[in-house]
Amino acid sequence: MPNQSMDQVFKALSDGTRREMIERLTRGPASVGELAQPLSMSLPAVMQHLQVLEAAGLVRSEKAGRVRTCHLEPAGLRMAEDWLGGQRTGWEHRLDRLGGVLDSDEGKRS
């Protein structure tokens, strides 16, 4: 089910609040309270966003006592990065070929 996972990753990253959470977790693990602090939403809403990130494999969390700590899962981001890199390479080749065609057409006109 790689496509489903990829869909989940991009769906999770499509939301600005979740991207903000990911950005915060790039600096290290954080509790749910720390993630919620700069956001203007309820703790249950923050938990819903975290559930989406966890389901997509971008974040994992562990509970110790009353504190739930969240960690970034680089493998999920790497999968998206690899897909985007492949797309970028394909488009760069197409644009290079187009540039070659346009350059050769300019040479024919001169």
C-alpha positions in Angstrom: 0.0 0.0 0.0 2.8 2.5 -0.7 0.4 4.9 -2.6 -2.0 5.0 0.3 0.8 5.9 2.7 2.0 8.5 0.3 -1.5 9.9 0.1 -1.7 10.0 3.9 1.6 11.8 4.1 0.6 14.5 1.7 -2.8 14.9 3.2 -1.2 15.3 6.6 1.3 17.9 5.3 -1.5 19.8 3.5 -2.6 21.4 6.7 -0.6 24.4 8.0 -1.1 23.5 11.7 0.3 20.1 11.1 3.3 21.5 9.2 3.9 23.9 12.1 3.9 20.9 14.5 6.4 19.1 12.2 8.5 22.2 12.1 8.6 22.3 15.9 9.5 18.7 16.1 12.5 19.2 13.8 14.1 20.9 16.8 13.6 17.8 19.0 10.9 15.9 20.9 8.0 17.9 22.5 5.1 17.3 24.8 1.6 17.7 23.4 1.3 20.8 25.7 4.5 22.3 24.2 3.1 21.7 20.7 -0.2 23.2 21.6 1.2 26.3 23.3 1.7 28.5 20.2 -1.5 27.3 18.6 -4.9 29.0 19.1 -6.9 25.8 19.5 -8.1 23.4 22.2 -6.0 20.5 23.4 -8.4 17.9 21.8 -8.0 19.7 18.4 -4.3 19.4 18.8 -4.6 15.7 19.6 -6.7 15.2 16.4 -3.9 16.8 14.3 -1.4 14.6 16.0 -3.5 11.5 15.2 -3.4 12.4 11.5 0.4 12.9 11.7 0.8 9.6 13.5 -1.4 7.7 11.0 0.7 9.1 8.2 3.9 7.8 9.9 5.3 11.3 10.3 5.2 11.4 14.1 5.2 8.9 16.9 4.3 9.6 20.5 4.9 7.8 23.8 3.2 8.4 27.1 5.1 8.5 30.4 2.8 9.1 33.3 0.6 12.1 32.4 2.9 13.4 29.7 2.7 12.4 26.0 5.9 13.2 24.2 6.0 13.4 20.4 8.9 12.6 18.1 9.5 13.2 14.4 9.6 10.1 12.3 12.1 10.9 9.5 11.2 7.9 7.3 7.7 9.4 6.5 9.3 12.7 5.4 12.0 10.9 3.5 9.4 9.0 1.5 7.7 12.3 0.4 11.1 13.8 -0.3 12.1 10.9 -2.5 8.9 11.1 -4.5 9.3 14.9 -4.9 12.9 14.4 -5.9 11.9 11.9 -8.6 9.3 14.3 -9.9 11.8 17.2 -10.0 14.3 15.1 -11.9 11.8 14.2 -14.5 10.7 17.8 -15.0 14.3 19.0 -15.2 15.0 16.5 -18.0 11.8 17.6 -19.9 12.8 21.3 -19.5 16.3 20.6 -20.7 15.0 18.8 -23.8 12.6 21.7 -24.4 15.5 24.2 -24.0 17.5 22.1 -26.6 14.6 22.2 -29.0 14.2 25.9 -28.6 17.9 26.5 -29.0 18.0 24.5 -32.2 15.0 26.3 -33.6 16.8 29.6 -32.9 19.8 28.4 -34.8 17.7 27.5 -37.8 16.2 31.0 -37.9 19.6 32.7 -37.9 
